[in-house]
Amino acid sequence: MFVTRYHLIVPRNVDLVEHALAPVAGDQSTIQVFQGTQAVKNYGISVQGSGVTATGHIGGSLTTYDYKALYQIFTLKDSESANYWFVSYSKSTSHDQLQKVAESAQTLTTNYSVDFTIQGNDLGIQSVFITFQVIRVVYAGITKDFVVSNPASCGANNSDGSTYQGTFVAKPAAAGAIRAA
């Protein structure tokens, strides 16, 4: 089973003591941001042999909070990696816009379509999970997960949630490509 891990992202201007893993009881104004990954429908791939290369495609839809609203806070293109968002957030000095987005965010169903290449390795890993990065926002006691479903935020993780040590490259699916269901 795929284990999801989240790491707290602390802005430079915030004291770590005040930004503990759990909000202080009764403090509804604290906003916390975590970086994590989410498996795409627990879609796993067998990896066998050193140097073996395979290509594939994943596509479908998922229901999540709209990450594009978070990207607008830092004027990022929706095709950019979530890593840029986390860097921008960690450098930010004000969270007013983030709080507004966290309060008003609604879920939506979004489509994803990613072609990928994966290469095996010598580390005894037998399967990996295709994942997307997640921006988890906790505000006013409510947790909202914004799954960044673009190819730049797509990756491969081991079953324990750690990053796959082999090579994984994701790119937008070829336009007009016919895919078997």
C-alpha positions as CSV (number, residue, x, y, z in Angstrom):
1,M,0.0,0.0,0.0
2,F,1.2,3.5,-0.9
3,V,2.0,5.6,2.2
4,T,1.5,9.3,1.7
5,R,3.9,11.6,3.5
6,Y,3.6,15.3,4.1
7,H,6.3,17.7,5.2
8,L,5.6,21.1,6.8
9,I,6.8,24.1,4.8
10,V,7.7,27.0,7.0
11,P,8.0,30.5,5.6
12,R,11.2,32.3,6.4
13,N,9.4,34.9,8.4
14,V,7.8,32.4,10.8
15,D,9.3,31.1,14.0
16,L,9.3,27.3,13.9
17,V,8.1,27.1,17.5
18,E,4.9,28.9,16.6
19,H,4.5,26.8,13.4
20,A,4.3,23.4,15.0
21,L,2.8,20.3,13.2
22,A,-0.6,20.8,14.9
23,P,-2.3,24.2,15.2
24,V,-2.6,25.5,18.8
25,A,-6.0,24.6,20.3
26,G,-8.4,27.5,19.7
27,D,-6.0,29.3,17.3
28,Q,-8.1,29.4,14.1
29,S,-6.0,32.1,12.4
30,T,-2.9,29.9,12.0
31,I,-2.3,28.7,8.5
32,Q,0.0,25.8,7.7
33,V,1.2,24.4,4.4
34,F,2.5,20.9,3.9
35,Q,4.1,19.3,0.8
36,G,3.2,15.8,-0.1
37,T,2.4,13.3,-2.8
38,Q,-0.7,11.4,-3.8
39,A,-0.8,8.2,-5.8
40,V,-2.9,8.4,-9.0
41,K,-5.6,5.8,-8.3
42,N,-2.9,3.6,-6.7
43,Y,-1.6,3.1,-10.2
44,G,1.6,0.9,-9.8
45,I,4.2,-0.2,-12.2
46,S,6.4,-3.2,-12.0
47,V,10.1,-2.4,-12.3
48,Q,12.5,-5.2,-13.1
49,G,16.1,-5.1,-14.2
50,S,18.8,-2.6,-14.3
51,G,18.8,-0.4,-17.4
52,V,15.3,-1.5,-18.5
53,T,13.3,1.4,-19.9
54,A,9.5,1.4,-20.3
55,T,7.2,4.1,-21.6
56,G,3.6,4.5,-20.5
57,H,0.6,6.8,-20.2
58,I,-1.7,7.7,-17.3
59,G,-4.9,9.6,-17.8
60,G,-8.1,10.2,-16.0
61,S,-9.8,12.6,-13.7
62,L,-9.7,13.3,-10.0
63,T,-11.7,15.5,-7.6
64,T,-9.5,18.0,-5.7
65,Y,-9.3,21.6,-4.7
66,D,-8.2,23.8,-7.6
67,Y,-4.4,24.3,-7.4
68,K,-4.6,27.0,-10.1
69,A,-6.1,29.3,-7.5
70,L,-3.1,28.8,-5.3
71,Y,-0.8,29.3,-8.3
72,Q,-2.3,32.7,-9.0
73,I,-1.2,34.0,-5.6
74,F,2.5,33.8,-6.8
75,T,1.7,34.4,-10.5
76,L,2.8,31.0,-11.6
77,K,1.8,29.2,-14.8
78,D,-0.4,26.2,-14.2
79,S,2.0,24.0,-16.1
80,E,4.9,24.7,-13.7
81,S,6.1,22.3,-11.0
82,A,4.6,22.6,-7.5
83,N,8.2,23.0,-6.3
84,Y,8.1,26.6,-7.6
85,W,5.0,27.2,-5.5
86,F,6.6,25.9,-2.4
87,V,9.7,28.0,-2.9
88,S,7.5,31.1,-3.4
89,Y,5.5,30.3,-0.3
90,S,8.6,29.8,1.8
91,K,9.9,33.2,0.8
92,S,6.6,35.0,1.3
93,T,6.0,37.5,4.1
94,S,2.2,37.8,3.9
95,H,-0.4,35.0,3.8
96,D,-3.5,37.2,3.4
97,Q,-4.2,35.9,-0.2
98,L,-3.5,32.3,0.8
99,Q,-6.0,32.6,3.6
100,K,-8.6,34.0,1.2
101,V,-8.1,31.1,-1.2
102,A,-8.1,28.6,1.6
103,E,-11.4,29.9,2.8
104,S,-13.1,30.1,-0.6
105,A,-11.6,27.1,-2.3
106,Q,-14.1,24.6,-3.7
107,T,-13.5,21.1,-5.1
108,L,-13.7,20.4,-8.8
109,T,-13.1,17.5,-11.1
110,T,-10.0,17.9,-13.2
111,N,-8.5,15.8,-16.0
112,Y,-4.9,14.7,-16.2
113,S,-3.0,13.1,-19.1
114,V,0.7,12.3,-18.8
115,D,3.2,10.3,-20.8
116,F,6.2,8.9,-18.9
117,T,9.4,7.0,-19.2
118,I,10.7,5.0,-16.3
119,Q,14.0,3.1,-16.1
120,G,14.7,0.2,-13.8
121,N,17.5,0.0,-11.2
122,D,19.6,-2.3,-9.1
123,L,18.1,-1.4,-5.8
124,G,15.6,-4.3,-5.5
125,I,12.6,-2.1,-6.0
126,Q,9.8,-4.2,-7.5
127,S,7.1,-1.6,-8.1
128,V,6.5,2.1,-8.0
129,F,3.5,4.4,-7.8
130,I,2.9,7.3,-10.2
131,T,2.2,10.3,-8.0
132,F,1.3,14.0,-8.2
133,Q,2.5,16.6,-5.7
134,V,0.0,17.9,-3.2
135,I,-0.2,21.3,-1.6
136,R,-2.0,20.7,1.7
137,V,-3.4,23.8,3.4
138,V,-4.7,23.7,7.0
139,Y,-6.6,26.9,7.9
140,A,-9.3,27.5,10.5
141,G,-9.1,23.8,11.5
142,I,-9.9,22.7,7.9
143,T,-7.6,20.7,5.8
144,K,-7.7,21.1,2.0
145,D,-5.6,19.1,-0.4
146,F,-4.7,20.8,-3.7
147,V,-3.4,18.1,-6.1
148,V,-1.2,19.6,-8.7
149,S,-2.1,17.4,-11.7
150,N,0.3,18.6,-14.3
151,P,3.2,16.6,-15.8
152,A,5.8,18.9,-14.1
153,S,4.5,17.8,-10.7
154,C,4.2,14.1,-11.6
155,G,6.7,11.6,-10.2
156,A,7.3,8.0,-9.1
157,N,7.4,6.9,-5.5
158,N,8.2,3.7,-3.7
159,S,5.5,2.0,-1.7
160,D,6.8,3.6,1.5
161,G,6.3,7.1,0.0
162,S,10.0,7.8,-0.7
163,T,11.1,9.0,-4.1
164,Y,11.9,6.3,-6.6
165,Q,15.7,6.1,-7.1
166,G,15.6,5.1,-10.8
167,T,14.9,7.5,-13.6
168,F,11.3,8.8,-14.1
169,V,10.5,11.4,-16.7
170,A,7.0,12.8,-17.2
171,K,5.7,15.0,-20.1
172,P,2.4,16.2,-21.4
173,A,0.6,13.5,-23.4
174,A,0.9,13.8,-27.1
175,A,-2.1,15.7,-28.6
176,G,-4.6,13.6,-30.4
177,A,-3.0,10.4,-29.3
178,I,-5.4,7.5,-29.2
179,R,-5.2,5.6,-25.9
180,A,-6.7,2.2,-25.1
181,A,-9.1,2.4,-22.2
